[in-house]
Amino acid sequence: METSSKSNIRVLMFPWLAYSHIHAFLELAKKLSKRNFYIYLCSTPANLAYIKEKEPSVEFVELHLPSLPELPPHYHTTKGLPRHLLSNLMKALDMSSCSFSGILTALKPDLLISDFLQPWAPAKALSLKIPTVLFMVSAAMPYCFLLDLVKISGSTALPLRSNYPHEYDYENDNLTLQDRLLQCLEGSSNLMLIRSLRELEGKYVDELSVLAMKKIVLVGPLVQELSEEENEKTEIIEWLNKKDPCSVLFVSFGSECYLSREDREELAHGLLLSNLLQEVGVALEIKREQNGKLGREEVAKVVREVVVEETGEQVRRKVRELRERIRGKEDEDMDEPAASQALDLNKAK
């Protein structure tokens, strides 16, 4: 391992403490390791304990957060974290900046690839003359939205502010999401990695490049690949194999999406009221009522209209077309000459 780490470009990856962020970074690490990069991935022991994939060219580095009475070590992750402790976790991570600086000093990586929620990481790296590239694990559009709110480089022409209900933050004196993003943009290189495809949101990719004043490198959806053995043993796959094609609707929420009991009940009732049977394959946005709550009738209406009824055929056809176009596209984006040049260290500095 020591020989490999010295022969390749050494990269320290530092995701936010959410499991979905870590897995996106890990999938990117696997792809970069095939392109002459040696990867260190840094996170808390609580997160690393769940990562079973031990790629030979990915070395896991533990970051120990300070001990807080309300935040024991098993809560040093968003996985299973009670909602009211999310701000405490953010605070604890911010307090670990000196420990992270020690990791940078010890490893001396050639490059830091960091999430946007820890703005002090690029600053620490810069003090050691280590360039930082931001990796955004969501699509381009949400970051366009955040930057449009602060108008970093002028107002956007895209309709990003429609149906924007209220400001959101971690409900304490921590930095806002916008502030964290702005500080990371200021302290990082002129490159930004985005987990997306141009076929899906090309106009937002272009807009983000303007708003963030960065060169965008698309790394694809980074879907986790299961081995044939893992795939066969997965309970959900066994269950799906018993269902008719296009007969199941997948409804998923991130680990930091906290739905009230009322919201969950309204979603469930709405899905039942829609009488959905076939042709599932699109993402849906449900409009909330004026009080911000979900209504089952609106859930049912949108599901029926987009997924079943004739008015949604254009959307369904577009989804089928996109599905075919993006198959096998993931590695192509990273292998484009422009992307290869962008990932060169000399370009990142």
KOLMISE-951885 format. One record per residue (C-alpha): z, y, x; residue in three letters. Coordinates in steps of 0.02 Angstrom, whole numbers, padded with zeros to 5 digits, m for minus. Each point is the difference from the previous one (the first is absolute). Layout:
<drenvexs>
((Z, Y, X), "ALA"),
...
</drenvexs>
This chain:
<drenvexs>
((00000, 00000, 00000), "MET"),
((00040, 00118, 00142), "GLU"),
((m00172, m00026, 00076), "THR"),
((m00087, 00031, m00166), "SER"),
((00096, 00160, m00034), "SER"),
((m00052, 00070, 00169), "LYS"),
((m00183, m00047, m00013), "SER"),
((m00028, 00080, m00171), "ASN"),
((00024, 00173, m00073), "ILE"),
((00181, m00001, m00055), "ARG"),
((00034, 00070, m00173), "VAL"),
((00168, 00026, m00086), "LEU"),
((m00015, m00005, m00190), "MET"),
((00137, 00082, m00105), "PHE"),
((m00014, m00020, m00190), "PRO"),
((00114, 00067, m00135), "TRP"),
((00133, m00126, m00052), "LEU"),
((m00089, m00061, m00156), "ALA"),
((m00064, m00178, 00005), "TYR"),
((m00174, 00050, m00059), "SER"),
((m00014, 00128, 00141), "HIS"),
((00054, m00129, 00129), "ILE"),
((m00126, m00128, m00060), "HIS"),
((m00140, 00128, 00006), "ALA"),
((00049, 00042, 00179), "PHE"),
((00010, m00185, 00043), "LEU"),
((m00174, m00035, m00069), "GLU"),
((m00067, 00147, 00100), "LEU"),
((00091, m00067, 00153), "ALA"),
((m00088, m00168, m00019), "LYS"),
((m00169, 00085, m00002), "LYS"),
((00038, 00115, 00145), "LEU"),
((00064, m00146, 00104), "SER"),
((m00176, m00071, m00007), "LYS"),
((m00067, 00162, 00074), "ARG"),
((00095, 00005, 00165), "ASN"),
((00162, 00074, m00070), "PHE"),
((00173, m00072, 00032), "TYR"),
((00112, 00043, m00147), "ILE"),
((00185, 00034, m00015), "TYR"),
((00061, 00018, m00180), "LEU"),
((00166, 00090, m00023), "CYS"),
((00113, m00016, m00153), "SER"),
((00177, m00044, m00051), "THR"),
((00070, m00177, 00016), "PRO"),
((00011, m00006, m00191), "ALA"),
((m00189, 00021, m00010), "ASN"),
((m00050, m00105, 00149), "LEU"),
((00100, m00147, m00068), "ALA"),
((m00127, m00016, m00142), "TYR"),
((m00153, 00002, 00112), "ILE"),
((m00048, m00180, 00031), "LYS"),
((m00168, 00036, 00081), "GLU"),
((00030, m00008, 00186), "LYS"),
((m00166, 00053, 00072), "GLU"),
((m00007, m00038, 00187), "PRO"),
((m00057, 00178, 00039), "SER"),
((00126, 00087, m00115), "VAL"),
((00173, 00027, 00072), "GLU"),
((00136, 00051, m00122), "PHE"),
((00125, 00134, 00053), "VAL"),
((00163, 00029, m00092), "GLU"),
((00056, 00175, m00048), "LEU"),
((00185, 00007, m00043), "HIS"),
((00046, 00136, m00124), "LEU"),
((00170, 00086, 00009), "PRO"),
((00138, m00079, m00102), "SER"),
((00034, 00090, m00164), "LEU"),
((00138, m00057, m00121), "PRO"),
((m00119, 00003, m00149), "GLU"),
((m00145, m00081, 00095), "LEU"),
((00044, m00169, 00080), "PRO"),
((m00130, m00081, 00116), "PRO"),
((m00075, m00110, m00136), "HIS"),
((m00052, 00160, m00089), "TYR"),
((m00097, 00065, 00150), "HIS"),
((m00159, m00036, m00099), "THR"),
((m00070, 00050, m00169), "THR"),
((m00006, m00184, m00049), "LYS"),
((00139, m00022, m00128), "GLY"),
((00066, 00175, 00034), "LEU"),
((00086, 00083, m00151), "PRO"),
((m00089, 00158, m00053), "ARG"),
((00147, 00114, 00035), "HIS"),
((00003, m00054, 00183), "LEU"),
((m00180, 00046, 00040), "LEU"),
((00047, 00172, 00064), "SER"),
((00138, m00078, 00105), "ASN"),
((m00127, m00116, 00081), "LEU"),
((m00112, 00147, 00040), "MET"),
((00150, 00092, 00074), "LYS"),
((00049, m00151, 00106), "ALA"),
((m00177, m00017, 00066), "LEU"),
((m00002, 00185, 00047), "ASP"),
((00165, m00025, 00090), "MET"),
((m00078, m00140, 00105), "SER"),
((m00121, 00116, 00088), "SER"),
((00096, m00010, 00165), "CYS"),
((m00002, m00190, m00006), "SER"),
((m00187, 00005, m00030), "PHE"),
((m00020, 00118, 00147), "SER"),
((00087, m00131, 00106), "GLY"),
((m00125, m00130, m00058), "ILE"),
((m00144, 00114, 00048), "LEU"),
((00075, 00030, 00171), "THR"),
((00029, m00186, 00030), "ALA"),
((m00170, m00061, m00059), "LEU"),
((m00107, 00145, 00062), "LYS"),
((m00143, m00040, m00120), "PRO"),
((m00171, 00077, 00023), "ASP"),
((m00007, 00050, m00183), "LEU"),
((00115, 00018, m00151), "LEU"),
((m00069, m00042, m00173), "ILE"),
((00125, 00070, m00125), "SER"),
((00028, 00021, m00186), "ASP"),
((00015, 00176, m00069), "PHE"),
((00179, m00011, m00064), "LEU"),
((00084, 00017, 00171), "GLN"),
((m00068, 00165, 00070), "PRO"),
((00117, m00005, 00149), "TRP"),
((m00090, m00154, 00069), "ALA"),
((m00159, 00094, 00054), "PRO"),
((00111, 00136, 00073), "ALA"),
((00099, m00126, 00103), "LYS"),
((m00161, m00081, 00059), "ALA"),
((m00077, 00168, 00045), "LEU"),
((00151, 00042, 00109), "SER"),
((m00042, m00157, 00099), "LEU"),
((m00186, 00042, 00004), "LYS"),
((m00041, m00146, m00117), "ILE"),
((m00136, 00042, m00129), "PRO"),
((00032, m00041, m00183), "THR"),
((m00125, m00055, m00131), "VAL"),
((00056, 00005, m00182), "LEU"),
((m00034, m00153, m00106), "PHE"),
((00004, 00032, m00188), "MET"),
((00029, m00163, m00093), "VAL"),
((m00056, 00069, m00169), "SER"),
((m00175, 00055, m00049), "ALA"),
((m00064, 00173, 00045), "ALA"),
((00024, 00079, m00172), "MET"),
((00192, 00007, m00003), "PRO"),
((00002, 00092, 00167), "TYR"),
((m00133, 00121, m00064), "CYS"),
((00118, 00033, m00144), "PHE"),
((00150, 00034, 00113), "LEU"),
((m00098, 00116, 00112), "LEU"),
((m00078, 00090, m00147), "ASP"),
((00175, 00042, m00061), "LEU"),
((00036, 00096, 00159), "VAL"),
((m00179, 00063, 00024), "LYS"),
((00001, m00039, 00185), "ILE"),
((m00179, 00059, 00025), "SER"),
((m00054, 00081, m00162), "GLY"),
((m00013, m00063, m00178), "SER"),
((m00093, m00162, m00032), "THR"),
((m00146, m00013, m00118), "ALA"),
((00059, m00168, m00063), "LEU"),
((00100, m00012, m00163), "PRO"),
((00164, m00056, 00078), "LEU"),
((00127, 00101, m00099), "ARG"),
((m00040, m00062, m00174), "SER"),
((00146, m00082, m00091), "ASN"),
((00119, 00042, 00143), "TYR"),
((00169, m00006, m00090), "PRO"),
((00130, 00059, 00126), "HIS"),
((00052, 00007, 00182), "GLU"),
((00070, m00161, 00072), "TYR"),
((00113, m00026, 00150), "ASP"),
((00139, m00113, 00058), "TYR"),
((00129, 00106, m00093), "GLU"),
((00099, 00063, 00149), "ASN"),
((m00019, 00120, 00145), "ASP"),
((m00128, m00108, 00090), "ASN"),
((m00172, 00070, 00038), "LEU"),
((m00124, m00009, m00142), "THR"),
((m00146, m00121, 00011), "LEU"),
((m00116, 00147, 00027), "GLN"),
((00106, 00068, 00143), "ASP"),
((00005, m00170, 00084), "ARG"),
((m00187, m00019, m00014), "LEU"),
((m00033, 00176, 00067), "LEU"),
((00115, m00025, 00149), "GLN"),
((m00082, m00167, 00041), "CYS"),
((m00172, 00079, m00010), "LEU"),
((00054, 00139, 00116), "GLU"),
((00075, m00118, 00130), "GLY"),
((m00134, m00135, 00000), "SER"),
((m00174, m00015, 00074), "SER"),
((m00161, 00052, m00084), "ASN"),
((m00024, m00176, m00071), "LEU"),
((00066, m00078, m00159), "MET"),
((m00015, m00181, m00055), "LEU"),
((m00019, m00028, m00188), "ILE"),
((00016, m00164, m00093), "ARG"),
((m00155, 00021, m00106), "SER"),
((m00188, m00022, m00013), "LEU"),
((m00132, 00135, m00019), "ARG"),
((m00078, m00100, m00142), "GLU"),
((00161, 00023, m00100), "LEU"),
((00044, 00184, 00029), "GLU"),
((m00125, 00082, 00116), "GLY"),
((00023, 00175, m00073), "LYS"),
((00189, m00009, 00026), "TYR"),
((m00022, m00060, 00179), "VAL"),
((m00109, 00151, 00035), "ASP"),
((00121, 00117, m00088), "GLU"),
((00149, m00070, 00095), "LEU"),
((m00090, 00028, 00164), "SER"),
((m00018, 00184, m00047), "VAL"),
((00177, 00021, m00068), "LEU"),
((00085, m00089, 00145), "ALA"),
((m00122, 00066, 00130), "MET"),
((m00012, m00176, 00073), "LYS"),
((m00137, m00125, 00038), "LYS"),
((00020, m00145, m00122), "ILE"),
((m00019, m00181, 00055), "VAL"),
((m00006, m00124, m00145), "LEU"),
((00082, m00169, 00033), "VAL"),
((m00040, m00085, m00165), "GLY"),
((00120, m00069, m00133), "PRO"),
((00092, m00112, 00127), "LEU"),
((00032, m00139, m00125), "VAL"),
((00119, m00130, 00067), "GLN"),
((m00091, m00162, 00036), "GLU"),
((00085, m00165, m00039), "LEU"),
((m00038, m00159, 00091), "SER"),
((m00076, m00141, m00103), "GLU"),
((00167, m00090, 00005), "GLU"),
((00097, 00154, m00056), "GLU"),
((m00127, 00034, m00137), "ASN"),
((00016, m00175, m00071), "GLU"),
((00189, 00007, 00001), "LYS"),
((00015, 00172, m00082), "THR"),
((00076, m00019, m00173), "GLU"),
((m00095, 00146, m00073), "ILE"),
((m00167, m00074, 00059), "ILE"),
((00042, m00166, m00081), "GLU"),
((00040, 00092, m00161), "TRP"),
((m00160, 00104, 00006), "LEU"),
((m00107, m00155, 00031), "ASN"),
((00053, m00062, m00172), "LYS"),
((m00063, 00158, m00086), "LYS"),
((m00175, 00041, m00060), "ASP"),
((m00101, 00123, 00108), "PRO"),
((00036, 00184, m00040), "CYS"),
((00143, m00047, m00118), "SER"),
((00149, 00074, 00096), "VAL"),
((00050, 00182, 00018), "LEU"),
((00095, 00038, 00161), "PHE"),
((00126, 00142, m00020), "VAL"),
((00087, 00050, 00161), "SER"),
((00115, 00138, 00060), "PHE"),
((00058, 00047, 00175), "GLY"),
((00176, m00032, 00061), "SER"),
((00041, 00185, m00017), "GLU"),
((m00062, 00012, m00181), "CYS"),
((00155, m00006, m00107), "TYR"),
((m00042, m00027, m00184), "LEU"),
((00133, 00023, m00131), "SER"),
((00035, m00140, m00122), "ARG"),
((m00085, 00103, m00135), "GLU"),
((m00156, 00022, 00108), "ASP"),
((m00010, m00187, 00035), "ARG"),
((00018, m00041, m00185), "GLU"),
((m00133, 00127, m00049), "GLU"),
((m00121, m00068, 00131), "LEU"),
((00030, m00178, m00057), "ALA"),
((m00021, 00043, m00184), "HIS"),
((m00157, 00100, 00037), "GLY"),
((m00078, m00144, 00096), "LEU"),
((00040, m00117, m00144), "LEU"),
((m00069, 00122, m00129), "LEU"),
((m00163, 00013, 00096), "SER"),
((m00038, m00183, m00040), "ASN"),
((m00080, m00012, 00171), "LEU"),
((m00091, m00164, 00031), "LEU"),
((m00144, 00020, 00124), "GLN"),
((m00095, 00105, 00127), "GLU"),
((00148, 00064, 00101), "VAL"),
((m00038, 00078, 00168), "GLY"),
((00035, 00188, m00003), "VAL"),
((00145, 00112, 00044), "ALA"),
((00069, 00098, m00147), "LEU"),
((00087, 00168, m00014), "GLU"),
((00109, 00020, m00154), "ILE"),
((00031, 00177, m00061), "LYS"),
((00182, 00038, m00031), "ARG"),
((00066, 00098, m00148), "GLU"),
((00055, 00182, 00019), "GLN"),
((00177, m00057, 00038), "ASN"),
((m00066, m00105, 00145), "GLY"),
((00031, m00167, m00086), "LYS"),
((m00122, m00141, m00029), "LEU"),
((m00059, m00041, m00176), "GLY"),
((m00052, m00176, m00049), "ARG"),
((m00141, 00062, m00111), "GLU"),
((m00079, 00095, 00146), "GLU"),
((00018, m00152, 00114), "VAL"),
((m00086, m00110, m00130), "ALA"),
((m00137, 00129, m00032), "LYS"),
((m00046, 00021, 00184), "VAL"),
((00002, m00186, 00038), "VAL"),
((m00111, m00041, m00149), "ARG"),
((m00120, 00144, 00034), "GLU"),
((m00027, m00032, 00186), "VAL"),
((00014, m00188, 00009), "VAL"),
((m00063, m00069, m00166), "VAL"),
((m00093, 00125, m00110), "GLU"),
((m00182, 00052, 00018), "GLU"),
((00049, 00174, 00059), "THR"),
((00072, m00076, 00158), "GLY"),
((m00154, m00100, 00049), "GLU"),
((m00057, 00132, 00123), "GLN"),
((00168, m00007, 00089), "VAL"),
((m00005, m00190, 00005), "ARG"),
((m00177, m00001, 00067), "ARG"),
((00050, 00124, 00135), "LYS"),
((00145, m00111, 00050), "VAL"),
((m00115, m00151, 00016), "ARG"),
((m00121, 00100, 00107), "GLU"),
((00139, 00065, 00113), "LEU"),
((00073, m00174, 00019), "ARG"),
((m00164, m00065, 00069), "GLU"),
((m00027, 00151, 00112), "ARG"),
((00170, m00006, 00085), "ILE"),
((00001, m00187, 00034), "ARG"),
((m00006, m00021, 00187), "GLY"),
((00002, 00189, 00024), "LYS"),
((00176, 00010, 00071), "GLU"),
((m00040, m00046, 00179), "ASP"),
((m00166, 00093, m00002), "GLU"),
((00087, 00170, m00015), "ASP"),
((00111, m00033, 00151), "MET"),
((m00148, m00064, 00100), "ASP"),
((m00109, 00152, m00031), "GLU"),
((m00041, 00093, 00162), "PRO"),
((00087, 00156, m00064), "ALA"),
((00158, m00097, m00039), "ALA"),
((m00001, m00087, 00169), "SER"),
((m00017, 00167, 00087), "GLN"),
((00136, 00076, m00108), "ALA"),
((00123, m00137, 00045), "LEU"),
((m00029, 00031, 00185), "ASP"),
((00157, 00073, 00078), "LEU"),
((m00093, 00142, 00081), "ASN"),
((m00060, 00053, m00173), "LYS"),
((00176, m00012, m00073), "ALA"),
((00081, 00119, 00123), "LYS"),
</drenvexs>
